[in-house]
Amino acid sequence: MFLLDIHGARAGQVDTVQVYSASMHKNVPCVVVLPDAYKKRHAGNFPVVYLLHGYSGNYRDWIKNVPELKQYVDEYHMIAVCPDGAFGSWYFDSPIDSSFRYETFVSGELVSYIDTHFHTLADRQHRAITGLSMGGHGAMYLALRHTDIFGAVGSMSGGVDIRPFPNNWDIKKRLGSIEEHPENWEKNTVINLVDSLKNGVLKIAFTDGTSDFFLQVNRALHEKLLKLGIDHDYTERPGGHTWAFWENALPYQLLFFERFFDGKK
């Protein structure tokens, strides 16, 4: 069963929920940000954006570092959900560590929980996912593998090709070393997953800073999507792997999703 823990939940508030993961046998904390309109009688249901944190972060990161998120969900009339992805999960179902099943959790257990406990528009046309760094990888990874769940995806400074970084950020703890388990790295990196994507299936927007260490892998993904004829939005701006960059990027991502939810091209 799922466990709910909302303390004095009121519309427009930032609330914390504890979502039980049957696949990992534990509660996972998540922040849920509801728009002010949520409290209004007959307000209807709302689209949902899932926001994933980075390697060393947690579920509180987005609301702590970008407190304007509350105003953004008001402006765009959406619910934001920020799950905990643990330290270095990369949002995989790890093939070597059964205690890390964050693909199953986010794309299945969490989505089901949110749609059950909140007034959501529970279909892919009204569900999007994005994140920063490890969370940018996670968002693209989950959306590409679950196009029946997510209709739009974004990434900010995402690690969209993990193979150039075989010894960084605990990736080998989740996949095994690249020398011993190259197949795990090849089939779980975002840039390879787009090979099977058909144009128009996902709305895609990703961005990176010109001083970011993930810049080259994001450029490579952009070039590959162009070659494959996959429509997408890609932007580069001055900046590095910093909260200043992500704070600036977030409202553009949410606007992109709002237009998707409204059926705009």
N, C-alpha and C positions, 0 to 999 in steps of 0.2 A: 504494500500500500504506500501511497504518497503521504508525506507529513507536511502540514502547512503551519507556518509560524509567522503570522503578520501581527506586529505589535501596533495596535491602534491604527489600523489601516484606514486611511482617508484618501479621497481622490486628490490627485496632484502631489502626493507624497512619494518619497523614496522609501520603499519597504524592503524588508529582507525575508526571503522564504527559504525554508529547508526542504529540498527535494530529495526524496529517497531514491537511490539508484539500486534497482534490483541486480543489475549486472555487476556492480562493484560492491554491493552490500554495505552501503554507507549513505549518510545524508550529505548532500552537496549544497552549500549556501549559494544563493543567487540574489542579486539586487533586481527589483522590479520597479520601474519608474512609470507611473500612471499620469496621463495628461489631466489637467483640471476638468476637462469636459467629461471625464470618466464618471464623476460623481453626479452628473445631471441625470435626472429621471428621463427615461426613454432616449438616452444618448446613443443607444445602439452598440454595435461591436466595433473593435478597433484592429487595425493591422499591427503586426509585431515586427520589431527589429531586434535581432540578437547581436549583442556586442561582446566580442571576445578580447580578453586581456593578453598581455605578452608574457614572455618566458618567466620573468621574476615577479610578476604581478599577481593580483587576485581579483575576486569579484567586486571589490570596492573601488578598484582603480579608476574606472571611468567616471563615476559620480564624484570621487574625491578630487581628481585632477581636472575634470571638466564639469564643474557644477552647473554650467549653463545647459547641461543635458536636460534638466527639468523644463527649462524654457523651450528647448527645441521640440520635445515631445508635445508640449502644448501647441506650438506653432504648426507642427506637421500632423497633429491629431493621430498619434501613434503611441504604442506601448514599447518601452525599451526593456530588454531583459539581459542582465549581465551575469552569466554563470561563472563559477569558479572552475578554472581549468587545471588546477594544481600546478606544482612547480615543474615545468618542463614536460607537460603531457603531450604537447604538439597536437592535441585533439585527435590522436589516433586511437584505435583499438590495438594496443600493442600486441604484436605476435609473439613476444617473448616474456611479457609480464601481464598476467591476467587481472592484476589489480588496477591497470590503466585501460579503461574502456570508455574513453571520452567521446569517441565517435557515436557509439551506441547511446551514451547518455544525452548528448546535446541534440542529436538529430532524431532521437526516438523518445526517450524517457522525459526529457525536459519539455520538448514541444508538446507532448501529450499532457503533461502536467499543466502547462500554461494555458492550453486550450480548454482544459477541464475546469480550472479554477478562476479564470478571468474571462471577461467579455471580449473575446477575440473573433476576428474573421479568420476562421480556421481552414484556410486553403493556401496553396502555394502562391496564388496571385496577391496575397496580402501577408506574405511572410518573407523576410529578407535577413541576411546575416553578413556581418562585417567584423573587422578586428584589426589590431595593430601587431606588427612584428610576428611573433609566434601565432597570435590570434588572426593576423592577416592570412597566414598560411592555413590556419584552421578553418577560417570562413570559406576560403576558396576550395579547400579540400572537401569539406562537408557538403557544400553546395554542388560541386561537380559530381560527387558520389551519390547525392540524394536530390536529384532534380525534381522528384515528385514531392519533396517537402519544401524546398526553397525555390522561389521564382526569381529572386534577385540577389546579387552578391557583390560585396565590396572588399577592399583590402587597403590598408594604410601601412606602408613600409613593410610589406609582408615578405616572409621568407618563402617565396613561391618556387624556389628550387633549393632543396636542402643538400643536394649532393656536393656542392663546393665547400660544405662546412661539416666534414665527417667527424670532427672532434669537438664541436661546439654545442653548448646549450642542452646537454643531456639527450640529444637525439639518438645516439647509439645505445643509450639505456632503454629506449623504447623499441628500437628496430634491430638491435645488434650492430656490431661493427660493419662498416661498409665493405671491408675485406672479406669477412666471413659470411655476410648476408646481403650481397649486392642486390638480390631480387627484392628484398624488403624496401630498399631505398628507391629502386626504380619504379616500383608500383605504388609508392606512397608519396611521391613528390608531385606537386601541383602541375608543373609544366608538362609532365607526361600525361596527366589525366585529361588534358584538353584534347588529346588526339581523337577521342571518341565523342566529343561534344558536337552537336549539330547547331548550326547558326539559328538564333532566335529562341533557343530553349531557355537560356538564362540571360537576364540583364546583368551586365558586368561593368563595374567601375573600380579602377584601382589607381593608386597614386604613390609616389615616392619622392623623397628629397634628393637634390643633386649632390649632397654630401653624405648620403646614407650608404652603409656597407652592403645593403641589399639592392642598390640601384641597378647593377648590371643584370641581376637575375630578373628584376622587374622589366627592364628593357627587353630582355630576351623573351619573356612571356608576351609582351606587347608585339614584338616582331613575329612570334609564332602564331599568335591569334590573327594577325594581318595575313600571314601566309595561308592560314586555314580558312580565311574568309569569315571569321567569327566577329560579329559586331561587338564593340566594347568602347568604353571611355577610358583613356589613360592620360594621366597628367603628371608632369614633373614641376616641382617648385623649389626655390632655394630652401635649404634646410637639411637637418640631419635626423638621426634616430632619437628624437626628443619629444617630450610632451608638448612643446611649443608647436611643433609640426602637426602632431595629431589633434591638438585642440583646434587648430585652424582647419584641418581636413574634415573633421567630423560633420559640421553643418552641411558641407557640400555633399557628403555621402548620404545624409538623411534627406536632403532635397532630392537627390537622385532616386532614392527609394520612394519618397512621397509621390513623385511623378509616375513611377511604376505602379504604385498602388492605385493611383487615379486613372490608370490606363493611358497615360500620355506617352508619346513616342520620344 
